[in-house]
């Protein structure tokens, strides 16, 4: 599989150079996936605006979505990045592996979220009535539904992009499951 070249700061537009500078200050680096998004004049800024948008969901809930979707889509880059982020948000290694499999038995609400997201991702936007009912019965609202699907869509975009461009993983590589 072809690996695309990750652009350097000098190879992107001035607007993207400014974003690179901000990312470097915040994260200590510009992740390769983000750097490749800067191949587009507006792609990186648009992605970051969606990724950093206000949400009714907590950081832990977002990571459940990110880890579940990335595992189902087979994105080793994103499973590696979100394993690190999941740990920063308080998940243990064992919990992260369980979430990647589409469950969270250690928390009923997160379990309903993971199971719902697993069905939606596996079924191209569809879920059983049982998964939908469990999602709402666990405390999620219509707002949570919209926010869940926005995050799943954002993650699917990055999963698909990383699958095509095969950028080098610049995080500790997540274990296979």
MDAnalysis code that builds the backbone (N, CA, C; Angstrom):
import MDAnalysis as mda
import numpy as np

u = mda.Universe.empty(531, n_residues=177, atom_resindex=np.repeat(np.arange(177), 3), trajectory=True)
u.add_TopologyAttr("name", ["N", "CA", "C"] * 177)
u.add_TopologyAttr("resid", np.arange(1, 178))
u.add_TopologyAttr("resname", ["UNK", "UNK", "UNK", "UNK", "UNK", "UNK", "UNK", "UNK", "UNK", "UNK", "UNK", "UNK", "UNK", "UNK", "UNK", "UNK", "UNK", "UNK", "UNK", "UNK", "UNK", "UNK", "UNK", "UNK", "UNK", "UNK", "UNK", "UNK", "UNK", "UNK", "UNK", "UNK", "UNK", "UNK", "UNK", "UNK", "UNK", "UNK", "UNK", "UNK", "UNK", "UNK", "UNK", "UNK", "UNK", "UNK", "UNK", "UNK", "UNK", "UNK", "UNK", "UNK", "UNK", "UNK", "UNK", "UNK", "UNK", "UNK", "UNK", "UNK", "UNK", "UNK", "UNK", "UNK", "UNK", "UNK", "UNK", "UNK", "UNK", "UNK", "UNK", "UNK", "UNK", "UNK", "UNK", "UNK", "UNK", "UNK", "UNK", "UNK", "UNK", "UNK", "UNK", "UNK", "UNK", "UNK", "UNK", "UNK", "UNK", "UNK", "UNK", "UNK", "UNK", "UNK", "UNK", "UNK", "UNK", "UNK", "UNK", "UNK", "UNK", "UNK", "UNK", "UNK", "UNK", "UNK", "UNK", "UNK", "UNK", "UNK", "UNK", "UNK", "UNK", "UNK", "UNK", "UNK", "UNK", "UNK", "UNK", "UNK", "UNK", "UNK", "UNK", "UNK", "UNK", "UNK", "UNK", "UNK", "UNK", "UNK", "UNK", "UNK", "UNK", "UNK", "UNK", "UNK", "UNK", "UNK", "UNK", "UNK", "UNK", "UNK", "UNK", "UNK", "UNK", "UNK", "UNK", "UNK", "UNK", "UNK", "UNK", "UNK", "UNK", "UNK", "UNK", "UNK", "UNK", "UNK", "UNK", "UNK", "UNK", "UNK", "UNK", "UNK", "UNK", "UNK", "UNK", "UNK", "UNK", "UNK", "UNK", "UNK", "UNK", "UNK", "UNK", "UNK", "UNK"])
u.atoms.positions = np.array([
    [0.850, -1.187, 0.000],
    [0.000, 0.000, 0.000],
    [0.886, 1.237, 0.000],
    [0.508, 2.176, -0.810],
    [1.260, 3.417, -0.917],
    [1.134, 4.211, 0.387],
    [2.244, 4.779, 0.836],
    [2.237, 5.716, 1.952],
    [2.430, 7.105, 1.362],
    [1.518, 7.992, 1.646],
    [1.600, 9.353, 1.143],
    [2.582, 10.153, 1.993],
    [3.210, 11.137, 1.400],
    [4.136, 11.997, 2.132],
    [3.356, 12.940, 3.040],
    [3.790, 13.023, 4.280],
    [3.200, 13.948, 5.243],
    [3.855, 15.310, 5.023],
    [3.068, 16.341, 4.725],
    [3.680, 17.643, 4.476],
    [4.299, 18.246, 5.736],
    [5.384, 18.947, 5.541],
    [6.019, 19.677, 6.632],
    [5.381, 21.062, 6.733],
    [5.724, 21.771, 7.778],
    [5.205, 23.128, 7.973],
    [5.494, 24.003, 6.770],
    [6.692, 23.892, 6.214],
    [7.092, 24.734, 5.080],
    [6.332, 24.401, 3.797],
    [5.683, 23.250, 3.766],
    [4.989, 22.808, 2.554],
    [3.494, 23.080, 2.566],
    [2.999, 23.716, 3.626],
    [1.568, 24.006, 3.711],
    [1.345, 25.514, 3.639],
    [0.106, 25.906, 3.470],
    [-0.248, 27.317, 3.326],
    [0.047, 28.094, 4.612],
    [0.138, 29.404, 4.512],
    [0.349, 30.210, 5.718],
    [-0.733, 29.994, 6.786],
    [-1.990, 29.828, 6.369],
    [-3.063, 29.574, 7.346],
    [-2.817, 28.248, 8.072],
    [-2.414, 27.237, 7.337],
    [-2.129, 25.946, 7.960],
    [-0.843, 25.994, 8.783],
    [0.111, 26.812, 8.379],
    [1.324, 26.981, 9.186],
    [0.968, 27.528, 10.569],
    [0.031, 28.471, 10.609],
    [-0.415, 29.018, 11.894],
    [-1.072, 27.933, 12.750],
    [-1.858, 27.064, 12.120],
    [-2.487, 25.957, 12.854],
    [-1.409, 24.998, 13.360],
    [-0.404, 24.714, 12.518],
    [0.704, 23.853, 12.951],
    [1.364, 24.442, 14.201],
    [1.600, 25.760, 14.183],
    [2.251, 26.407, 15.332],
    [1.410, 26.249, 16.599],
    [0.112, 26.431, 16.482],
    [-0.789, 26.269, 17.631],
    [-0.780, 24.829, 18.128],
    [-0.864, 23.874, 17.212],
    [-0.846, 22.459, 17.604],
    [0.462, 22.100, 18.291],
    [1.555, 22.604, 17.772],
    [2.862, 22.299, 18.367],
    [2.944, 22.835, 19.793],
    [2.378, 24.032, 20.017],
    [2.369, 24.602, 21.376],
    [1.487, 23.779, 22.311],
    [0.318, 23.347, 21.821],
    [-0.638, 22.610, 22.657],
    [-0.246, 21.155, 22.867],
    [0.224, 20.497, 21.812],
    [0.454, 19.050, 21.847],
    [1.933, 18.662, 21.871],
    [2.789, 19.627, 21.586],
    [4.212, 19.324, 21.507],
    [4.633, 18.819, 20.137],
    [3.666, 18.589, 19.259],
    [3.927, 18.123, 17.897],
    [2.677, 18.343, 17.058],
    [2.835, 18.164, 15.771],
    [1.694, 18.137, 14.857],
    [1.520, 16.666, 14.460],
    [0.460, 16.012, 14.953],
    [0.262, 14.610, 14.576],
    [0.226, 14.442, 13.055],
    [0.792, 13.354, 12.578],
    [0.878, 13.119, 11.134],
    [-0.470, 13.185, 10.433],
    [-1.510, 12.666, 11.068],
    [-2.833, 12.707, 10.447],
    [-3.281, 14.155, 10.234],
    [-3.074, 14.993, 11.237],
    [-3.427, 16.407, 11.103],
    [-2.579, 17.063, 10.014],
    [-1.295, 16.739, 10.006],
    [-0.408, 17.353, 9.008],
    [-0.881, 17.008, 7.601],
    [-1.318, 15.759, 7.389],
    [-1.783, 15.418, 6.048],
    [-3.065, 16.171, 5.696],
    [-3.931, 16.405, 6.674],
    [-5.151, 17.167, 6.415],
    [-4.836, 18.569, 5.911],
    [-3.651, 19.066, 6.247],
    [-3.232, 20.399, 5.794],
    [-2.867, 20.403, 4.313],
    [-2.949, 19.254, 3.652],
    [-2.795, 19.213, 2.192],
    [-3.920, 20.005, 1.534],
    [-5.016, 20.134, 2.259],
    [-6.158, 20.937, 1.810],
    [-6.074, 22.308, 2.476],
    [-6.350, 23.340, 1.731],
    [-6.314, 24.701, 2.291],
    [-7.232, 24.843, 3.496],
    [-8.398, 24.191, 3.450],
    [-9.375, 24.346, 4.534],
    [-9.631, 23.064, 5.329],
    [-9.091, 21.950, 4.872],
    [-9.400, 20.659, 5.481],
    [-9.054, 20.557, 6.955],
    [-7.838, 20.952, 7.317],
    [-7.416, 20.828, 8.713],
    [-8.250, 21.732, 9.614],
    [-8.462, 22.967, 9.210],
    [-9.250, 23.898, 10.039],
    [-10.686, 23.401, 10.194],
    [-11.262, 22.903, 9.116],
    [-12.632, 22.392, 9.181],
    [-12.706, 21.195, 10.114],
    [-11.757, 20.275, 9.977],
    [-11.726, 19.085, 10.834],
    [-11.569, 19.478, 12.300],
    [-10.644, 20.365, 12.589],
    [-10.414, 20.764, 13.982],
    [-11.613, 21.504, 14.563],
    [-12.301, 22.292, 13.739],
    [-13.504, 22.979, 14.221],
    [-14.556, 21.960, 14.637],
    [-14.741, 20.924, 13.845],
    [-15.709, 19.883, 14.194],
    [-15.220, 19.087, 15.405],
    [-13.968, 18.717, 15.397],
    [-13.401, 17.911, 16.474],
    [-13.450, 18.629, 17.825],
    [-13.271, 19.934, 17.807],
    [-13.231, 20.715, 19.045],
    [-14.539, 21.439, 19.351],
    [-15.581, 21.130, 18.609],
    [-16.872, 21.803, 18.797],
    [-17.475, 21.455, 20.157],
    [-18.293, 22.349, 20.666],
    [-19.033, 22.099, 21.910],
    [-19.897, 20.860, 21.726],
    [-20.080, 20.129, 22.790],
    [-20.864, 18.898, 22.733],
    [-21.541, 18.666, 24.072],
    [-22.659, 17.995, 24.041],
    [-23.333, 17.599, 25.279],
    [-22.642, 16.392, 25.914],
    [-21.735, 15.776, 25.185],
    [-21.064, 14.573, 25.659],
    [-19.768, 14.912, 26.390],
    [-19.459, 14.103, 27.391],
    [-18.218, 14.283, 28.160],
    [-17.030, 13.788, 27.332],
    [-15.833, 14.102, 27.802],
    [-14.632, 13.623, 27.131],
    [-14.582, 12.097, 27.133],
    [-15.001, 11.482, 28.229],
    [-15.019, 10.009, 28.277],
    [-15.989, 9.455, 27.240],
    [-17.156, 10.055, 27.123],
    [-18.130, 9.593, 26.131],
    [-17.574, 9.753, 24.714],
    [-16.912, 10.863, 24.463],
    [-16.307, 11.078, 23.147],
    [-15.274, 10.000, 22.844],
    [-14.490, 9.640, 23.851],
    [-13.463, 8.616, 23.630],
    [-14.070, 7.241, 23.414],
    [-15.192, 6.954, 24.058],
    [-15.891, 5.689, 23.786],
    [-16.263, 5.638, 22.302],
    [-16.782, 6.719, 21.783],
    [-17.155, 6.781, 20.367],
    [-15.912, 6.649, 19.493],
    [-14.877, 7.433, 19.802],
    [-13.657, 7.424, 18.993],
    [-13.013, 6.043, 18.947],
    [-12.912, 5.390, 20.096],
    [-12.274, 4.075, 20.157],
    [-13.111, 3.008, 19.466],
    [-14.418, 3.040, 19.670],
    [-15.297, 2.041, 19.064],
    [-15.299, 2.165, 17.548],
    [-15.512, 3.360, 17.054],
    [-15.565, 3.582, 15.602],
    [-14.215, 3.246, 14.965],
    [-13.129, 3.687, 15.576],
    [-11.802, 3.451, 14.994],
    [-11.468, 1.971, 14.922],
    [-11.849, 1.215, 15.948],
    [-11.599, -0.229, 15.926],
    [-12.412, -0.899, 14.823],
    [-13.686, -0.573, 14.736],
    [-14.539, -1.193, 13.713],
    [-14.042, -0.854, 12.316],
    [-13.598, 0.389, 12.120],
    [-13.105, 0.813, 10.812],
    [-11.673, 0.368, 10.545],
    [-11.027, -0.269, 11.527],
    [-9.681, -0.790, 11.332],
    [-8.612, 0.272, 11.193],
    [-8.806, 1.410, 11.847],
    [-7.826, 2.501, 11.752],
    [-6.807, 2.378, 12.882],
    [-5.646, 1.821, 12.557],
    [-4.606, 1.637, 13.569],
    [-4.063, 2.974, 14.055],
    [-4.025, 3.959, 13.165],
    [-3.570, 5.291, 13.577],
    [-4.489, 5.831, 14.680],
    [-5.790, 5.828, 14.433],
    [-6.733, 6.404, 15.397],
    [-6.877, 5.562, 16.660],
    [-6.817, 4.235, 16.547],
    [-6.890, 3.432, 17.769],
    [-5.671, 3.714, 18.627],
    [-4.526, 3.941, 18.012],
    [-3.320, 4.272, 18.775],
    [-3.439, 5.645, 19.424],
    [-3.839, 6.646, 18.652],
    [-3.984, 8.003, 19.201],
    [-5.026, 8.039, 20.310],
    [-6.163, 7.385, 20.093],
    [-7.245, 7.464, 21.078],
    [-7.038, 6.527, 22.263],
    [-6.146, 5.572, 22.149],
    [-5.738, 4.808, 23.328],
    [-4.994, 5.737, 24.283],
    [-4.108, 6.555, 23.742],
    [-3.386, 7.541, 24.565],
    [-4.375, 8.530, 25.178],
    [-5.278, 9.058, 24.374],
    [-6.251, 10.046, 24.863],
    [-7.211, 9.402, 25.865],
    [-7.609, 8.174, 25.618],
    [-8.474, 7.461, 26.557],
    [-7.820, 7.329, 27.925],
    [-6.535, 7.014, 27.952],
    [-5.809, 6.918, 29.224],
    [-5.760, 8.279, 29.914],
    [-5.559, 9.335, 29.136],
    [-5.539, 10.688, 29.706],
    [-6.898, 11.055, 30.315],
    [-7.954, 10.416, 29.818],
    [-9.299, 10.673, 30.329],
    [-9.735, 9.665, 31.392],
    [-8.798, 8.864, 31.886],
    [-9.070, 8.018, 33.037],
    [-9.417, 6.570, 32.780],
    [-9.404, 6.125, 31.509],
    [-9.675, 4.722, 31.233],
    [-8.415, 3.893, 31.463],
    [-8.598, 2.670, 31.953],
    [-7.484, 1.744, 32.114],
    [-7.231, 1.030, 30.788],
    [-6.101, 0.343, 30.707],
    [-5.795, -0.431, 29.502],
    [-6.890, -1.458, 29.219],
    [-7.350, -2.131, 30.268],
    [-8.387, -3.155, 30.094],
    [-9.703, -2.536, 29.621],
    [-10.061, -1.389, 30.181],
    [-11.294, -0.720, 29.767],
    [-11.208, -0.278, 28.308],
    [-10.059, 0.206, 27.900],
    [-9.879, 0.647, 26.508],
    [-10.053, -0.534, 25.557],
    [-9.489, -1.675, 25.903],
    [-9.660, -2.856, 25.045],
    [-11.122, -3.273, 24.962],
    [-11.828, -3.211, 26.086],
    [-13.252, -3.561, 26.081],
    [-14.053, -2.568, 25.226],
    [-13.752, -1.289, 25.361],
    [-14.436, -0.266, 24.556],
    [-14.175, -0.519, 23.068],
    [-12.946, -0.820, 22.718],
    [-12.622, -1.086, 21.311],
    [-13.422, -2.271, 20.772],
    [-13.805, -3.188, 21.639],
    [-14.623, -4.333, 21.228],
    [-16.110, -3.973, 21.154],
    [-16.471, -2.764, 21.623],
    [-17.854, -2.307, 21.512],
    [-18.683, -2.460, 22.762],
    [-18.053, -2.442, 23.924],
    [-18.783, -2.527, 25.183],
    [-18.034, -1.791, 26.287],
    [-18.710, -1.631, 27.413],
    [-18.108, -0.974, 28.575],
    [-18.833, -1.474, 29.824],
    [-18.648, -2.728, 30.160],
    [-19.394, -3.358, 31.257],
    [-19.167, -2.675, 32.603],
    [-18.130, -1.886, 32.703],
    [-17.790, -1.189, 33.945],
    [-18.646, 0.053, 34.185],
    [-19.485, 0.443, 33.198],
    [-20.329, 1.638, 33.316],
    [-21.542, 1.448, 32.397],
    [-22.734, 1.358, 32.978],
    [-23.938, 1.035, 32.204],
    [-24.221, 2.059, 31.100],
    [-24.050, 3.342, 31.396],
    [-24.345, 4.362, 30.384],
    [-23.328, 4.302, 29.243],
    [-22.051, 4.161, 29.571],
    [-21.031, 4.055, 28.525],
    [-21.196, 2.770, 27.725],
    [-21.664, 1.714, 28.388],
    [-21.908, 0.452, 27.699],
    [-23.013, 0.619, 26.649],
    [-24.088, 1.291, 27.019],
    [-25.170, 1.539, 26.063],
    [-24.672, 2.381, 24.891],
    [-23.825, 3.365, 25.188],
    [-23.250, 4.208, 24.142],
    [-22.372, 3.375, 23.217],
    [-21.465, 2.596, 23.780],
    [-20.552, 1.786, 22.960],
    [-21.323, 0.806, 22.091],
    [-22.318, 0.160, 22.664],
    [-23.097, -0.831, 21.903],
    [-23.895, -0.165, 20.777],
    [-24.435, 1.019, 21.062],
    [-25.162, 1.771, 20.037],
    [-24.216, 2.170, 18.904],
    [-23.079, 2.730, 19.265],
    [-22.107, 3.184, 18.263],
    [-21.588, 1.998, 17.443],
    [-21.370, 0.869, 18.096],
    [-20.923, -0.328, 17.383],
    [-21.945, -0.730, 16.322],
    [-23.211, -0.745, 16.687],
    [-24.252, -1.107, 15.711],
    [-24.342, -0.095, 14.580],
    [-24.318, 1.176, 14.923],
    [-24.424, 2.221, 13.896],
    [-23.259, 2.123, 12.918],
    [-22.061, 1.917, 13.437],
    [-20.878, 1.851, 12.577],
    [-20.887, 0.580, 11.739],
    [-21.191, -0.534, 12.352],
    [-21.225, -1.801, 11.608],
    [-22.324, -1.836, 10.558],
    [-23.404, -1.102, 10.789],
    [-24.576, -1.163, 9.915],
    [-24.798, 0.104, 9.098],
    [-23.725, 0.859, 8.874],
    [-23.763, 2.034, 7.994],
    [-24.879, 3.005, 8.363],
    [-24.958, 3.324, 9.639],
    [-25.923, 4.315, 10.096],
    [-27.191, 3.744, 10.677],
    [-27.334, 2.460, 10.644],
    [-28.539, 1.834, 11.186],
    [-28.242, 1.157, 12.517],
    [-29.271, 1.054, 13.347],
    [-29.148, 0.361, 14.634],
    [-30.472, -0.318, 14.927],
    [-30.402, -1.385, 15.692],
    [-31.620, -2.090, 16.079],
    [-32.453, -1.216, 17.015],
    [-33.724, -1.497, 17.078],
    [-34.592, -0.766, 18.001],
    [-34.118, -0.980, 19.428],
    [-33.616, -2.168, 19.735],
    [-33.108, -2.459, 21.081],
    [-31.916, -1.562, 21.431],
    [-30.975, -1.388, 20.502],
    [-29.816, -0.528, 20.760],
    [-30.248, 0.927, 20.938],
    [-31.203, 1.356, 20.121],
    [-31.719, 2.728, 20.229],
    [-32.433, 2.904, 21.565],
    [-33.296, 1.955, 21.913],
    [-34.018, 2.043, 23.193],
    [-33.054, 2.037, 24.377],
    [-32.025, 1.196, 24.344],
    [-31.045, 1.147, 25.428],
    [-30.257, 2.450, 25.534],
    [-29.940, 3.036, 24.386],
    [-29.231, 4.326, 24.347],
    [-30.049, 5.383, 25.103],
    [-31.333, 5.490, 24.768],
    [-32.173, 6.490, 25.417],
    [-32.499, 6.117, 26.863],
    [-32.695, 4.840, 27.140],
    [-32.996, 4.398, 28.512],
    [-31.823, 4.644, 29.457],
    [-30.611, 4.702, 28.907],
    [-29.443, 4.937, 29.765],
    [-29.260, 6.418, 30.107],
    [-30.103, 7.274, 29.539],
    [-30.041, 8.692, 29.898],
    [-29.713, 9.641, 28.764],
    [-29.448, 9.109, 27.589],
    [-29.158, 9.997, 26.461],
    [-30.454, 10.595, 25.918],
    [-30.324, 11.766, 25.323],
    [-31.454, 12.513, 24.768],
    [-31.267, 12.655, 23.257],
    [-32.193, 13.336, 22.617],
    [-32.032, 13.633, 21.193],
    [-30.755, 14.432, 20.948],
    [-30.422, 15.335, 21.859],
    [-29.177, 16.098, 21.731],
    [-27.981, 15.149, 21.761],
    [-28.003, 14.205, 22.669],
    [-26.927, 13.223, 22.744],
    [-26.831, 12.371, 21.490],
    [-27.967, 12.058, 20.900],
    [-27.986, 11.298, 19.650],
    [-27.285, 12.082, 18.540],
    [-27.661, 13.333, 18.382],
    [-27.039, 14.171, 17.352],
    [-25.537, 14.282, 17.609],
    [-25.146, 14.567, 18.851],
    [-23.731, 14.732, 19.168],
    [-22.952, 13.429, 18.976],
    [-23.563, 12.309, 19.319],
    [-22.921, 11.005, 19.114],
    [-22.640, 10.777, 17.634],
    [-23.614, 11.051, 16.798],
    [-23.449, 10.817, 15.371],
    [-22.486, 11.808, 14.735],
    [-22.446, 13.032, 15.239],
    [-21.447, 13.991, 14.747],
    [-20.039, 13.498, 15.040],
    [-19.815, 13.023, 16.253],
    [-18.485, 12.538, 16.623],
    [-18.142, 11.274, 15.832],
    [-19.093, 10.374, 15.685],
    [-18.849, 9.163, 14.899],
    [-18.521, 9.519, 13.445],
    [-19.187, 10.521, 12.905],
    [-18.921, 10.951, 11.525],
    [-17.537, 11.561, 11.394],
    [-17.169, 12.378, 12.342],
    [-15.837, 12.993, 12.338],
    [-14.764, 11.912, 12.428],
    [-14.983, 10.929, 13.287],
    [-14.008, 9.847, 13.435],
    [-13.949, 8.995, 12.172],
    [-15.099, 8.734, 11.548],
    [-15.114, 7.948, 10.315],
    [-14.319, 8.650, 9.229],
    [-14.463, 9.964, 9.114],
    [-13.672, 10.710, 8.130],
    [-12.184, 10.479, 8.359],
    [-11.721, 10.652, 9.592],
    [-10.284, 10.499, 9.845],
    [-9.849, 9.049, 9.654],
    [-10.705, 8.087, 10.017],
    [-10.382, 6.676, 9.779],
    [-10.201, 6.409, 8.285],
    [-11.110, 6.910, 7.480],
    [-11.050, 6.675, 6.042],
    [-9.829, 7.358, 5.428],
    [-9.566, 8.591, 5.840],
    [-8.401, 9.295, 5.319],
    [-7.124, 8.545, 5.674],
    [-7.006, 8.122, 6.933],
    [-5.798, 7.409, 7.350],
    [-5.659, 6.070, 6.638],
    [-6.758, 5.407, 6.338],
    [-6.698, 4.139, 5.605],
    [-6.148, 4.351, 4.196],
    [-6.527, 5.442, 3.579],
    [-6.081, 5.718, 2.214],
    [-4.647, 6.215, 2.174],
    [-4.295, 7.156, 3.051],
    [-2.964, 7.777, 2.956],
    [-1.900, 7.037, 3.743],
    [-2.311, 6.174, 4.694],
    [-1.372, 5.325, 5.417],
    [-0.209, 6.123, 6.028],
    [-0.542, 7.210, 6.718],
    [0.528, 7.993, 7.342],
    [1.148, 7.199, 8.484],
    [2.435, 7.422, 8.757],
    [3.076, 6.716, 9.859],
    [2.415, 7.064, 11.197],
    [2.244, 6.042, 12.038],
    [1.680, 6.255, 13.375],
    [2.742, 6.905, 14.236],
    [2.397, 8.047, 14.800],
    [3.344, 8.789, 15.644],
    [2.881, 8.840, 17.096],
    [2.214, 7.793, 17.529],
    [1.801, 7.570, 18.918],
    [2.260, 6.160, 19.273],
    [2.321, 5.824, 20.575],
    [2.581, 4.420, 20.893],
    [1.515, 3.553, 20.221],
    [1.925, 2.511, 19.544],
    [0.999, 1.685, 18.774],
    [0.125, 0.872, 19.719],
    [-1.180, 0.979, 19.508],
    [-2.149, 0.239, 20.316],
    [-2.044, -1.247, 20.010],
    [-2.260, -2.084, 21.027],
    [-2.210, -3.526, 20.776],
    [-3.350, -3.981, 19.875],
    [-3.089, -5.023, 19.114],
    [-4.130, -5.632, 18.278],
    [-5.112, -6.356, 19.187],
    [-6.375, -6.415, 18.781],
    [-7.340, -7.224, 19.539],
    [-8.017, -8.206, 18.609],
])
